[in-house]
Amino acid sequence: MTNKCILCDVARTSIRLFTIRCSLVEVSLLSTMEALRIVEYYTAAVVWCVVYGIVFKYISPWLSFRLSKTYRQLTLGQRIDWDSRITSTLNSLITGPISVYLILSDNELGDNPIWGHSRPALHLLAMMVGYTLTDLLILLYYYSYWKHMGALEYAGYIAHHVGVLVAYIMCCLTFGNLAYFAVFRLTCENSTLFVNTKWLLDTKGFSKSSKPYVVNGLALALSWFVFRIAAIPPYWYVVYTVYGTAQYNRLLVLNKYIWIVTCLVLDVLNIKWFSRIVRGAKRILQKSKQAHSE
């Protein structure tokens, strides 16, 4: 009887040890997979940074010099601004529509807004990180050519880029959370095309009462309202629905602050900029009516 009890204890102990070992192996595998996931998205971000850098440094200058007479007449500083806006436009044409598509169709994001793991979404965010890093490097490396915008505005651009990088890298690419909210914010890139087009029209000497200028100005005001202003209530409603839940409480405290604070600041800035856009659109319409009446 005693021998049987000893054998039973040995068997139970062996099973426990085997279970613990399996658990350790599972944790190790999960840790390895998590590390590989992080490397995958970090690598994608670096690749996109290089791609956008090539577009800025080589492709845009080469094409613009051959296709645009205006570009050939610009100063070096104006060409840098032109090439950076071409790069920005390319990024917005890719990330803007895809972000809208993912918000509407990606169930992994919608079903779990905080911890939903969607590879397409995270790769899209890696693309945005790559572009933002490229643009930040352009701002820093060509500092002497950006003096025209003033120290305060320049510092604002730097702070914006650093804030985007910290939020996307810390919350999304590293810890894999808040991808839904990051992609939701990325839909605002759909208005960037018209911001850059306005600058290009100004640079090419279009009159503010001309048809292209008026149409672009109205498109800018409409897209800014749809993707940056009208999107505020539904965005914060989703935040409200997940606030205080078990998923929310799993977030790092730092990530909570990064998420909420950066979004609040962006909304305030978007509302402020929208008021300027509306005033500008009104002036454009008035000048257009005056030109037609004459």
N, C-alpha and C positions, 0 to 999 in steps of 0.2 A: 504493500500500500504506500509505504514511504517512498519507494523507488518511483512509483507511478506519479506521486505528487511532485517529486523532483523533476521528472521528465516533463510534466505539465508546465511547471514553472519555467523550465528551460525553453520549452516551445513558445510560451507566451512572451518571454523575454526576447527570443529570436524574432518573433513576429513584430514586436514593438521596435526593435532595432532596425528591422527591415523597413518598417513603415517610416521611421525617422529618416533612414537613408534615402528612401524614395522621395520624401518631402524635401530633403536637402538638395537632391538632384533636380527636382522640379523647380525649386527656388533658383538654383544655379542656372538652369536652362532659361527661366524667365528673365533673370538678370542679363544673361548673354543676349537674348532676343531684344531686350530693352536697349542694351548698349548698341546692338546692330541697327536698331530702328533710329536711334539718335544719330549714329554715324551716317546713315542713309540720307537723312534730311539735312544734316550739316553739309554733307558732300554736295547735295543738290543746290543748296544755297551758294556755295563757293563756285560751282559750275555756272550758275546763272549770273553771279557777280562778274565772272570772266566774260561771259557772253555779252552782257550789257556793256562792259568795258570796251570790248571789241567794236560793238555798234557805235559807241560814242567816239572812240579814238580813230577808227578806220572807215567803217561802212558809211556812217552818216556824212563825214567830210567828203568822201570819195563821190557819193551819189549827189550830194547837194551842190558840190562844185561843178558837176557836169550838167545838172538839171535846172539849177536856179541861178539866174543872173544876179539876183539880189544877194545871194550868199557870197559870190565872188567879190562884191563891193563892201562887204562887212569888215570891221576891224577884227583883230584876233579875239578880243573879249566878247564881241557880239557873236562870233562864230562858235565860241565855247558855249555861250548861252543857247544858240540855235541847236547845236549838236546834243546838248543835254535835254532839250525839250523834245527833240526827235526820239531820243532814247526813252524819255518819260511817256511819250505818246504810244510808242510800241508796247511798253509795259501795260499801259492802261487798256489798250485794245485787246490784250491777252487776259489780264487778270479781272477786268471789269465784267465782261459777259460770263466768264467761267464762274465767278463768285456768285452771280445771280442764279445761274443754273444749279450750282451745288446747294444753295440755300433752299431752292424750290424742290429739288429732286433727291438729295442725298439723305436717305433715312437714318444712316448712322449718325449724322450730325443732329438732325431734328429730334430723334428719339432720346438722345442723351446730350444736351447742349454743352455740358461741362466736361464730361469724360468720353464722349463719343470719339472713337478713333477711326478717322477716314483718311486713307492714304492719299486719294486725290486732293482732299482739302489741305493736308499738311504739305504736300508737294507744291500746291499753289502758294501757300504761305512761305515756303522755302524760296520760291521764285521771287516773291515780294521782298523777302529779306535780302536776296542777292541784288535786286535792283536798288533798294534803299542804301545798301552798303556802297554800291557803285556811286550813287549820287552823293553820298556823304564824302567819299574820297575825292570826288570832283570839286565839291565845295571847299574842302580843306586844301587840296593841292593847288588849285587855281584861285587861292584867296585874293590875290591882288586884283583879279578881274571882277570880283564880286563887290568891290567897295562901293559901287554906285548905288547899291540897295540900302546902305546905311548900316551902322553897327548893330542896332536893335533888331532890324529885320533879319540880318545875317545870323545873329545869335538865335533868333526864333526858328529859322530853318534848321540850324544845327541841333537845337533842342528837340524839334519835331522828329528829326531823323533818328536821333539817339533814343528817344522815347519809343518809337516804332520798333527799333531793333531790340531794345530791352524787353518790351512786351511780347513780341512774337517769338524771340529766342527763348526767353525764360519760361513763359507760360505754354507755348505751343510746341516748338521743336524739341525742347529739352524734356518737359514733363508730359507732353501730349494731352494737355487739357485746354479747355476754352476755345477749341478750334471753331466751333459754331459761331461764337461771338466775334472772333477774329475775321472769319470769312464774311460775316454780316457787315463788318466795318469796311471790308475790302470792296464792297459794292460801290462805295463812293468814288472809286476809280473811273466809273462810267462818266463822270463829269470832267475829269482831268483833260480829256481830249479837247474839249471846247475851251478850257483855260489856255492850253498851249496854242490852239488855233488862233485865239484872240491875239496872242503875242506875235505870232507869225504874220497875221494880217497887218498889225501895226508896223512891224518891221518892213514889210513889203510895200508900205505906203498907201494902204487902202483907206479911203475916206470912211469916217464913222457913219456916214449916211448911205454908204454903198450897200447893195443887197447882200453880198457875202457877210459883211460886218454885222448887219442887222439880224440876219438869220442865225449867225453863230452866237450873237449876244442873247437872243431869245432862247436858243437851245441850251446855252450855258445856264441861264436863269432857271429854266425848266428842269434840267438834269440835276442841278444843284439842289433844287427844292425836293425833287423826288428821292434822290439817293442820300442826301445829307440832312434834310430838315424833316420831311414827312416820315423818314425812317426812324426818327428819334423815339416816338411813342411806342411802336411795336418792339423796338429793341429793348427799351427799359421795362416793357411789360414782361418779356421773356426773362429778363434779369430778376424781376419781382417774383416770378413763378418758381425760380430755382433758389432764391435767397433763403438761407436757413435750413435747406434740406441736407440730408446725409451726404449727398454728392458735393454740395457747397462746402460743408464742414471738413471734407477731406482735403480741400485745397490748402496749400501753404499760405500762411498769413501774408507773406510778401506778395504772392501772386494775386491775392484778393485786392490788396491795395493798388498794385500795378494795374489790374483790370479796371477797377472802379474809377480811380483817379484819372488815368489817361483818357478814359471814355468821356468823363465829365468835362475835362479840359477841351477835348476835341469838339464836343457838342457846342460849348460856349464859343469857340473859335469859328465853327461853321455857321452859327447864327450871326455872329458879327460880320463875317465875310459875306454872308448872303444879303445882309442889309446894304452893303456896298454894291453888290452885283445888281440888286433891284434898282438902286439909284442910278447906276450906270446904264441899265436897260431903259429906264425912263428917259434919260438924256439922249440915248441913241434913237429912240422912237420919235422924240420931239424933233431932233435934227433931220430925221428921215422925212417927217411930215412937212417940215419947212422946205426941204430940198424939192419935194414933189410939188408943193404949192407954188414954188417959184418957177 
